[in-house]
Amino acid sequence: MKAAVYYETGPPSVFKYEDVADPACPPGGLLIDVEAISIEGGDTLNRGGGEMPNTPHIVGYQCAGTIREVGPEVSERSAGERVVAVMPFGSHAALVAVPENAVWLLPENMDIQQAASIPVPFGTADDCLFEFGKLQAGETVLIQAGAGGVGLAAIQLAKRAGATVLATASSDERLERLKEFGLDHGLNYKTGDFVAEARALTDGRGVDLVVDSVGGKTLQGSLESLRYRGRAISVGQAGRDNTPPDLGMLSAGNRTLTGVFLGAELAIQPDRVRAIVAGHIADVASGALRAVIDRAFPLSDAAEAHAYIESRQAFGRVVLVP
């Protein structure tokens, strides 16, 4: 099969488009012919400096396609069904092997690129807002990086839950586009002070909840944006800034900071997460929620696609097509 691989971590240019051995179908798993690959934020971070379980390594958390083969222990899936799958790594390829419980069946005629962009972003956003963020109707939430995959999902879910939604982005144009997804107030972090603006919009009180996928100095600002007893969720370091926040901000206002990783919940509480993601797939299929695709690149252009993501031009997800 063809795959985008690398032999060492580094910039997008480390990718090579090569023939590699087809994966074997596990007894309790499936082989999937990949039709769309959603590039997740963690994919770019792993390529930049993450672990490499294999050499050459195939990165990637998420893809969608058609089942080619099922193992003898598989009970619920069949060859020919269209599914979306998650995995620790391996999605940047034309064929993947995954356990049966790592896939969700897709509604008939669902757009395959949208399907490939649902489980990780929407599952993560849901957990950040509700399972760990405890967001309630009438509260105010600040979502960092609102134009990213998790950000767009979180804006929609928070608005649907009855919250007032604030979000940051790098331009007024992006913030304007976010309004159609439920954004109430946009904060341009390039031209303004999002902490001061968030406090001004809440009459000096601060927001109830922040969902922060950026980390570093931005996470520090997120903590400063919180009200007394407010909650902050840290869900990544897309900004690649390892500056630690001043945790004194927490105790001074009896605030809380929680780290969230969907992969751990999938491993430990799979039934809960699977049900949540299945609901989001159904909602995207019906039009109740939207999975936004910015651009699609051939798998052979994985380096260009990763570079485009890191240029911070994308609005929504960037997809690879084998």
C-alpha positions as CSV (number, residue, x, y, z in Angstrom):
1,M,0.0,0.0,0.0
2,K,1.0,3.7,-0.3
3,A,1.6,5.7,2.8
4,A,3.0,9.0,4.0
5,V,5.9,7.9,6.3
6,Y,8.9,9.4,8.0
7,Y,12.1,8.1,9.4
8,E,12.8,10.8,11.8
9,T,10.6,13.5,13.4
10,G,10.8,17.1,12.3
11,P,9.2,19.6,10.0
12,P,6.7,18.6,7.3
13,S,9.5,17.9,4.9
14,V,10.3,14.7,6.7
15,F,7.4,13.0,5.0
16,K,8.1,10.5,2.2
17,Y,5.4,8.9,0.0
18,E,6.3,5.2,-0.2
19,D,5.1,1.7,-0.7
20,V,4.9,-0.2,2.6
21,A,3.6,-3.6,3.5
22,D,-0.1,-4.0,3.9
23,P,-1.2,-4.4,7.6
24,A,-2.7,-7.8,8.5
25,C,-6.3,-8.1,9.6
26,P,-6.4,-8.9,13.3
27,P,-8.7,-11.7,14.5
28,G,-10.9,-9.2,16.4
29,G,-10.4,-6.3,13.9
30,L,-10.9,-4.9,10.5
31,L,-9.0,-3.9,7.4
32,I,-10.3,-0.6,6.0
33,D,-9.6,0.9,2.6
34,V,-9.0,4.5,3.5
35,E,-10.9,7.2,1.6
36,A,-10.4,10.3,3.8
37,I,-7.9,11.1,6.6
38,S,-8.5,14.0,8.9
39,I,-5.3,15.6,10.1
40,E,-5.5,16.2,13.8
41,G,-3.5,18.7,15.9
42,G,-1.8,15.8,17.6
43,D,-0.7,14.4,14.3
44,T,1.4,17.6,13.6
45,L,2.8,17.6,17.1
46,N,3.8,13.9,16.9
47,R,5.4,14.4,13.5
48,G,7.3,17.3,14.9
49,G,8.8,15.5,17.9
50,G,6.7,12.6,19.2
51,E,7.3,8.9,19.7
52,M,8.0,6.6,16.8
53,P,6.8,3.1,17.6
54,N,7.9,1.9,14.1
55,T,10.5,3.0,11.5
56,P,9.3,4.1,9.0
57,H,6.5,5.6,11.0
58,I,3.0,6.3,9.9
59,V,1.3,9.0,11.9
60,G,-2.4,9.8,12.3
61,Y,-5.3,9.3,14.7
62,Q,-8.4,9.2,12.4
63,C,-9.7,8.2,9.0
64,A,-12.8,6.9,7.2
65,G,-13.4,4.4,4.5
66,T,-14.9,1.1,3.5
67,I,-14.2,-2.2,5.3
68,R,-12.3,-4.6,3.1
69,E,-12.0,-7.6,5.5
70,V,-13.1,-8.6,9.0
71,G,-11.4,-10.9,11.4
72,P,-12.9,-14.2,12.5
73,E,-13.8,-12.8,16.0
74,V,-15.7,-9.8,14.6
75,S,-19.4,-10.0,15.3
76,E,-21.0,-6.7,14.3
77,R,-19.2,-5.3,11.2
78,S,-19.1,-6.6,7.7
79,A,-17.0,-6.1,4.6
80,G,-18.4,-3.3,2.4
81,E,-19.6,-1.1,5.3
82,R,-18.5,2.5,5.5
83,V,-17.0,3.4,8.8
84,V,-14.9,6.1,10.6
85,A,-12.0,4.8,12.7
86,V,-9.6,6.1,15.4
87,M,-6.2,4.7,16.3
88,P,-3.0,5.6,18.2
89,F,-1.2,6.0,14.8
90,G,-1.3,4.8,11.3
91,S,-4.1,6.8,9.5
92,H,-1.8,8.5,6.9
93,A,-2.1,5.4,4.6
94,A,-4.3,3.8,2.0
95,L,-5.1,0.8,4.3
96,V,-5.5,0.5,8.1
97,A,-6.1,-2.3,10.6
98,V,-8.1,-1.5,13.7
99,P,-10.0,-3.3,16.4
100,E,-13.7,-3.7,15.9
101,N,-14.5,-1.3,18.8
102,A,-12.4,1.5,17.2
103,V,-14.9,2.2,14.4
104,W,-18.4,3.8,14.0
105,L,-20.8,2.8,11.3
106,L,-21.7,5.7,9.0
107,P,-25.1,6.6,7.8
108,E,-25.9,5.9,4.2
109,N,-24.6,8.6,1.8
110,M,-22.8,10.5,4.5
111,D,-19.9,12.6,3.1
112,I,-16.8,10.6,3.8
113,Q,-14.5,13.6,4.4
114,Q,-16.9,15.1,6.9
115,A,-17.2,11.6,8.6
116,A,-13.4,11.4,8.9
117,S,-13.4,14.7,10.8
118,I,-15.9,13.8,13.6
119,P,-14.8,11.4,16.4
120,V,-11.7,13.2,17.8
121,P,-12.7,16.8,17.4
122,F,-16.3,16.4,18.5
123,G,-15.6,13.8,21.1
124,T,-12.9,16.0,22.6
125,A,-15.0,19.2,22.5
126,D,-17.9,17.3,24.2
127,D,-15.7,16.0,27.0
128,C,-14.0,19.4,27.5
129,L,-17.4,21.2,27.8
130,F,-19.5,18.7,29.6
131,E,-17.8,15.7,31.2
132,F,-15.0,17.7,32.6
133,G,-16.0,21.3,32.1
134,K,-19.5,20.9,33.6
135,L,-20.9,23.6,31.4
136,Q,-24.5,24.6,32.2
137,A,-27.0,26.6,30.3
138,G,-26.7,30.3,31.0
139,E,-22.9,30.2,31.6
140,T,-20.2,31.9,29.5
141,V,-17.5,29.9,27.9
142,L,-14.3,31.1,26.2
143,I,-13.0,28.8,23.5
144,Q,-9.4,29.3,22.3
145,A,-8.6,28.7,18.6
146,G,-12.2,28.8,17.6
147,A,-11.5,28.2,13.9
148,G,-9.8,24.9,14.6
149,G,-11.5,21.5,14.5
150,V,-12.1,21.2,18.2
151,G,-12.9,24.9,18.4
152,L,-15.6,24.8,15.8
153,A,-17.1,21.7,17.4
154,A,-17.0,23.3,20.8
155,I,-18.7,26.5,19.6
156,Q,-21.6,24.5,18.1
157,L,-22.0,22.3,21.2
158,A,-21.8,25.1,23.7
159,K,-24.3,27.2,21.9
160,R,-26.7,24.3,21.6
161,A,-26.4,23.8,25.3
162,G,-27.5,27.4,26.0
163,A,-24.2,29.0,26.8
164,T,-22.9,32.4,25.8
165,V,-19.9,31.6,23.5
166,L,-16.7,33.7,23.3
167,A,-13.9,32.5,21.0
168,T,-10.5,33.7,19.9
169,A,-9.1,33.7,16.3
170,S,-6.3,35.4,14.5
171,S,-8.4,37.7,12.3
172,D,-11.7,39.5,12.2
173,E,-12.6,37.6,9.0
174,R,-12.3,34.3,10.8
175,L,-14.3,35.6,13.8
176,E,-17.1,36.8,11.4
177,R,-17.3,33.3,9.9
178,L,-17.6,31.7,13.3
179,K,-20.8,33.6,14.0
180,E,-22.8,31.2,11.8
181,F,-21.7,28.4,14.0
182,G,-23.0,30.0,17.2
183,L,-20.3,32.5,18.2
184,D,-21.6,35.4,20.3
185,H,-18.4,37.4,20.8
186,G,-15.2,37.1,18.8
187,L,-11.8,38.1,20.3
188,N,-9.0,38.8,17.9
189,Y,-5.9,37.8,19.8
190,K,-3.6,39.4,17.2
191,T,-4.9,42.9,17.7
192,G,-6.4,42.9,21.2
193,D,-6.1,41.6,24.7
194,F,-8.4,38.7,25.0
195,V,-8.2,38.6,28.8
196,A,-9.4,42.2,29.1
197,E,-12.0,41.8,26.4
198,A,-13.4,38.6,28.0
199,R,-13.6,40.4,31.4
200,A,-15.3,43.4,29.8
201,L,-17.9,41.2,28.1
202,T,-18.7,39.7,31.5
203,D,-18.9,43.0,33.4
204,G,-15.5,42.3,35.0
205,R,-16.6,39.0,36.5
206,G,-14.7,36.6,34.1
207,V,-16.0,33.6,32.2
208,D,-17.3,30.4,33.8
209,L,-15.3,28.0,31.6
210,V,-12.3,28.2,29.2
211,V,-11.4,25.4,26.7
212,D,-7.7,25.9,25.8
213,S,-6.1,23.8,23.1
214,V,-3.1,26.3,22.6
215,G,-1.2,26.1,25.9
216,G,1.8,28.1,27.1
217,K,1.2,31.8,27.5
218,T,-2.3,31.5,26.1
219,L,-3.2,29.1,28.9
220,Q,-1.9,31.7,31.4
221,G,-4.3,34.2,29.8
222,S,-7.1,31.6,29.9
223,L,-6.7,31.3,33.7
224,E,-6.7,35.1,34.1
225,S,-10.0,35.2,32.1
226,L,-11.8,33.0,34.7
227,R,-14.3,34.2,37.3
228,Y,-14.1,33.2,40.9
229,R,-14.4,29.4,41.0
230,G,-14.2,29.2,37.2
231,R,-13.0,26.1,35.4
232,A,-10.2,25.8,32.8
233,I,-9.7,22.9,30.5
234,S,-6.3,22.3,28.9
235,V,-6.5,20.0,25.9
236,G,-3.3,20.4,24.0
237,Q,-0.4,22.6,23.1
238,A,-1.1,23.7,19.5
239,G,1.0,26.8,20.1
240,R,4.0,24.7,20.9
241,D,4.8,27.0,23.8
242,N,5.9,25.1,26.9
243,T,5.8,28.1,29.2
244,P,4.1,26.8,32.4
245,P,1.2,28.8,33.7
246,D,1.3,30.5,37.1
247,L,-0.8,28.1,39.2
248,G,-1.1,30.7,41.9
249,M,-3.9,32.1,39.7
250,L,-5.9,29.0,40.6
251,S,-5.7,29.1,44.4
252,A,-6.2,32.9,44.5
253,G,-9.6,32.5,43.0
254,N,-10.5,28.9,43.9
255,R,-10.3,28.1,40.2
256,T,-9.7,24.6,38.7
257,L,-7.5,23.5,35.8
258,T,-8.2,20.0,34.3
259,G,-6.2,18.3,31.5
260,V,-8.3,16.3,29.0
261,F,-7.2,13.6,26.6
262,L,-10.0,11.8,24.7
263,G,-7.7,8.7,24.0
264,A,-7.6,7.9,27.7
265,E,-11.4,8.1,28.0
266,L,-11.8,5.8,24.9
267,A,-9.5,3.3,26.6
268,I,-11.1,3.4,30.1
269,Q,-14.7,4.4,29.4
270,P,-15.2,3.3,25.8
271,D,-19.0,2.8,26.0
272,R,-19.6,6.3,27.2
273,V,-17.4,7.9,24.5
274,R,-18.7,5.7,21.7
275,A,-22.2,6.7,22.5
276,I,-21.3,10.4,22.5
277,V,-19.4,10.2,19.2
278,A,-22.2,8.1,17.6
279,G,-24.6,10.9,18.4
280,H,-22.4,13.5,16.8
281,I,-22.1,11.4,13.7
282,A,-25.8,11.3,13.4
283,D,-26.1,15.0,14.0
284,V,-23.6,15.9,11.3
285,A,-25.3,13.5,8.9
286,S,-28.7,15.2,9.6
287,G,-27.2,18.8,9.4
288,A,-27.8,19.5,13.1
289,L,-24.0,19.9,13.5
290,R,-21.4,20.8,10.9
291,A,-18.0,19.3,10.3
292,V,-16.1,21.9,8.4
293,I,-13.5,20.9,5.7
294,D,-11.1,23.6,4.7
295,R,-9.1,21.8,2.1
296,A,-8.3,18.3,0.8
297,F,-4.9,17.2,-0.3
298,P,-3.7,14.0,-2.0
299,L,-2.0,11.7,0.5
300,S,1.1,12.1,-1.6
301,D,1.1,15.8,-0.6
302,A,1.1,15.1,3.2
303,A,4.0,17.4,3.7
304,E,2.2,20.3,2.0
305,A,-1.0,19.6,4.0
306,H,0.9,19.6,7.3
307,A,2.7,22.8,6.3
308,Y,-0.6,24.4,5.5
309,I,-2.0,23.5,8.9
310,E,1.1,24.9,10.6
311,S,0.7,28.2,8.6
312,R,-2.5,28.7,10.7
313,Q,-4.6,29.5,7.5
314,A,-7.1,26.6,7.9
315,F,-10.6,27.1,8.9
316,G,-11.8,23.7,10.1
317,R,-10.2,20.4,9.2
318,V,-7.6,19.6,6.5
319,V,-8.1,16.2,4.9
320,L,-5.8,13.8,3.0
321,V,-7.2,11.6,0.2
322,P,-5.3,8.4,-0.7
